[in-house]
Amino acid sequence: MNVPYSYLDEQFAQIDDYLEDIRRLVQSGDFTLGGAVAEFEERFAKLCGLPYAIGVGSGTDALILSLKIIGVGYGDEVITTPNTFISTVGAIAMVGARPVFVDNNQEYTIDPDKIAAAITPKTKAIVPVHLTGAPADMPRIMELAERHKLLVVEDAAQAILAKINGRHVGSWGQTACFSLHPLKNLNVWGDGGVIVTRSPELYRKLRLFRNHGMTTRDEIEMFAHNSRLDSLQAVIGNRLINEVADITAKRIANAQQYDKAFGDLNEFVTIPLRRPNTQQVYHTYVLRVKNRDGLLRYLIERGVKAKVHYPIPVHLQKASAYLGYKEGDFPVCEKDARTIISLPVHQHLISAQIDYVVGCVHEFYRAGRGSTKEDVLYTRC
């Protein structure tokens, strides 16, 4: 059976409605920060339970603009985790600040118990990452931030509609940053990002900052960026935002089916903690497994397009060499890089496909392939 990781061909198999929306956009000539973008921003803010949303060019731009607008720059340190996609750390570096890493916990997110030790007089902000769609422990992170007078920018790129005690991720920090990349739970047809905030002043500044700092066609308040959510992508987003609640519910149901099915494999498979007061939204479904590389090959050979997110920790990437970190500095993150596997979890899977994936995993370990040896896919760069 074929179990694809990407679902875009199925999601957009019926494209006539999208093409009709695009035709209307072309006829209107409303191509830059027009009605479609304004509509999407209003609907996205409402979806997140916040008053303001600003559409930008990408999730990475959302992080860069957020950090700059709250005043992070050269000489500052920003605490985050190496267990993340490279854009989190790249954004910190691109504004001139120094990334400072803290190891992750068993939920794949930054360990709040280890943050205080990383704070120095140069620390300006914390960037928690809601990796895999699992919320970081924002109540504890915000308590630390307030005690030490630090700013918080949430990297919520993978976590739209994730919640803690009914409160949306994205509603805790000064700003939060979302990605609309084609494989996100709310996706568009290319790059796109959104910043959300509760602050009317940050909202005003960010709207200027993403559009050259222009207050009118002829007047500029500040020198700034060109990072506008494209109107075409907003048109796609306005159609798909109607489906995001159903998409989220289906991914959660698929993850629960996996969790239940792997319950008898605890000698070989570790399901991460599912905190009862959180809603995880499963941008990825990630397990810790024994003989990960062997299982990965076994699944791919049988048509299951499993992945690894991510095989090389950020602190061991060549780009991070100047930070001076070495192998062994973040043992949880490094062990995860050797043992995690991502299984298809998207909303277009049918129950039989999930059963097939589960069956393949069981077959692999029943055949005695669950060696405790951890294969290593990365080497120090």
N, C-alpha and C positions, 0 to 999 in steps of 0.2 A: 504494500500500500504506500502511496506517496503522501507524505505529511509535510507540506511546505512551511517554511518559516515566514516568508512574505505572502501577503494576501491581497496585494494591490490589484492583481488581475481580476479577482473575484469582486472586490469592493467596487471597482469601476467598470464592471462588465456591461452595465446598462448606463451609458453616458449621455443619452439624449437630453435629459433634464439639465445636466451640467452644461452641455453645449448651448442649450437655449439661454441659460443664464449668461454665458460668455458672449453670446451674440448680442444680448441686450446691453452688456457692458461696452462692447465695441461700438454699437450704435450711439451710445450716450457720450462716448469720448471722455468719460469720467475716470481717467487712468491713474491719478496721483492723489492719494489721501482724500478720496471722494466719499460718496455716500455708502458704498459697500464696506469700506474700511470703518467708517463711523458706526455703521450698524453692527459689524462684527465686534468692535471694541465694546459697545454697550452690552451686547449679548454675552460676551466672554466675561465681563465684570460681574454680571448678574449670575452667571453659572458658578463663579467662584465665591459668591457672597460678598463682593467688594464693590466700592463705589467707582473705582477708576481702573481702566485698562488702556494700554498704549501699544498699538501694533508696530512691530519693528521688523527688520530684515531677516533675523534669525534668532534662535535661542542664544547663540553665542553673543550676538550684538546686545541682546537683552541683559546679559550679565555685564558686559563691558560698559554699557551706558548706565546701568544701575550703580556700579561701583564708582564710576566717574562722578555721577550726579550727587552721590552722598559724600564725596570728597576724598575718596581713596586714591592715593597716587604714590609718587616716588618717596621712598623712605618708610613707607608703611608696611606692616605685616598683616596678612589675612590668613586666618586659620580655616583649613578645609581638610578633606580626607583624600588619600591617594586612591581610594577605591571609588573611582568615578571615571566618566568619559573625559577625555583630555580637554574639552572646551572649558570645563570648570576652572581648571588650573591655568589654562591658556589665557582666559579672560583676566585673571588676577595679574599675570605677568604682563599682559598687554597694556594695563593701566599704569605699569611701572612699580607695582607693589611686589612684595616677596611672599610667595606661597609658603605657609607653614603647615606641615601635615600632622594629623592626628589619626591613629589607627581606627578601624571600624569595629563595630560590635557584631554579634551573631545575627543581626538583622540586615547586615550589609551597609548600615549607615554609620555616621560618625559617632564614636563612643563618647557620650557626655562626661563620663568619669575621667577622661583623659584630656579634656580641653583646658582645664585650669592650669595644668602644668606647662602648657604651650603658650600661655599669655605672657607677653613681655611689655615694657613701656612703649614699644613700637606697634603693638597690636592695635589695629583700627577696626577690624570687622571679622565676622565669622560667616562663612558660606557653607551651611549644611546642605547636603544633597539627599533628596528623597529618591534614592536609587532603587531601581526595579519597580517603582510605584509604591514603595513602602515608606511611610512618613518617618523622618528622623524624629527624635524625641524633643519636639519643639518646646514643650513647657520647661524642661530642664535647661535647654540651650538658651531660651529667653531669660531665664532666671540668672544664668551666668553672665549673659550679655548685659543685663541691666545692672548687676552688681559691679561689673568692671567697666561700665559705660562704653560698651562696644556696639557697633552697628551690625545689623543682620540682613543679608541678602540671601533669600532662599533659592537654591537651584531646584526648581520644581519641574524641570524639563520632561521628566518621565512620570509625572504624578498628578495629572489633572484629575480632579474629583477625589483624590485621596483625602482622608479626614482623620483627625484626632478628637475623640469625644464629640463628634458631630461638627467640628470646626475644620474648615477647608485648609489644606496646606496652601501656602501663599498668603495667608491672612495674619501671619505672625511677625515677620520681619518688616524692615522699612520698605522693601520691595520684594517681589518674587518674580522669577523668570521662567517662562514656559517656552517649549519648542513645538513647532507645528510640522516638523520633519515628516516626510511621507509614512514612516513606520511608527509614529506616535499614535496614542489612542484617539486624539483629535488631530487629524492630519490634513495637509493640503498637497498641492502638486509640485512642490519644490521647497525652497527654504522659506521660513517664516517664524516669527517669534512674538511673544506678548509679555509685557511687564504689567504687573498689577500692584496697586498700592492703596493705602487708606488715606494718604496725605494729599490734600489738595495742592500744596506747594510743590511737592515732588511731581505730582501729575502735571502741573503747569510747566515745570522746568523740563520734564522728560518729553513732553509734546514739542517743545522748542528744540530740544537737544537731538531728536531724531530727524529733524528737518532743517539743518543748517543754522539753527538758532533764529529763524525768520519769524518775526511777528506779523509782517505783511510781506507782500511781494517785493517791496523795496526797502524794508527796514529789518535790521538784524540786531538782536539783543545780545547774542553771544556767538563766538565761533564754535561750531559744533559739527555733528556728523550728518551724513546722508544715510539713514537706515530706516526706511519706511516700509511698512508692510505693503506688499504689492496688491493693487486692487484686484487683479485676477485671482490671487491666492485668497483674498478676503471673500470673493464670490464663492469659491469652493468651500471655504470655512463656514460661510453662512448656511450652506446646505448641510454640511456634515455636523455642525453643532447641534442640529436637531436629533442626531443619532448617538451622541456621545454617552448619554445615560444608559442606553441599551447596550452599546459597545462595552461599557464598563461592567454592567451586570453580567454579560456573557463571559467576559474574561475572568471575573470573580468565580462564576460557576465552573468554568473549565479548570481553574486552579484548585477549587475545592474537590473536583473529581480526581485530579492528580493526587492531592494530599491524602485523600481517603485510600486511594489505590496503592500508595507507597508506604502505608502505615506498617505493613508486615516486612519491610525491608530495612528496618532501622539499623541492622548490622552493617549495611552498605550505603544507605541513603539517609542524609540528614535534611529534614525539612526545617527551614528557618522558623524562628519564633513568629507566631501570629498573635500579636497582642489583641486582646478582646476589645479594647477601646479604640482601635484604629480600623480604618477602611483602606486596605491595600488594593491597588488597581491593576497590578500585574502588566505593566509595560513589558516586563520580561518575567518568566517563571524560572527561577534559579534554584537549583539544589546543590548541596555539597555531596559528592559521591566518591567512593573508592574506585581506583583505577579509572579515573576520569577520561584519560586519553583513549584507553581501550574502549570504554563505553561510547565515546564520541564517534570513533571509527565504526563501531558495530552498528550504531543507529544510522549513520549516514549511508552505510552499505545497504541498509534495509529500507531506504527511502525516507527516513526521518531526518529532516534538515535541522538538526540541533546546532547550537552555537556556543561560544564561550564569551562572556562579558565580565571581565576582560582578561586576556591571558598575560599581559605585561602590566604590572602596576605602574602608575604614573611616576612614582619616585624612582623607578628603575629605568625609565625611558631616557634616551640620549638627551632630550630637551631639558630634563631636570638635573643633569649632571652638575650644573653650577650651584645647585642648592646643597650639595654635599651629602646627600643621603646615600645609604648603602644597604645592601641586602641584609636582612635581619632587623632593620629598624622598625618595621611594622609587621610583626609576625602574623597577625590575623589576616590582614590584607594579602600578604604573600602566600599564606596557606590557601586562602580562597582562590587566588590566581591559579593554583595547582589543582584545585579540587572541584570548582564550580562548573556547572553545565546549565545551559538555557534550553528549555524544551519549547516547542511551538505552543502558544497559548491563545492565539488571536481569535477574534470573534467569529471567523468563518469556519473554524473547525467543527466537525460533527462528533458526536459521542463515540462513534465507531473508530474514528481516527485517534482519539485520546486513548481508547481501549487498546488500540494497536501499539501506540507508543509505550503504554504501561506494560503490555505483553512483551515487547522487545527488551525492556529494562529487566523485567523478571527473568526472561530467558538468559540474558547475559550473566546475571549473578547465579542463577541455578546451575549454569554450566561451569561454575567454579572460577570465574574470571574476576572475582572481587578481591584481588591482591591488595594488601594494605599499602603497598608501595605507591607513593605519589609521583606520577610522571611530571616532569617539568617541561613546560612548553617555552618558557622564557629563559633568556640568559641576561646577565647584566650588560647594559649598553654603555 
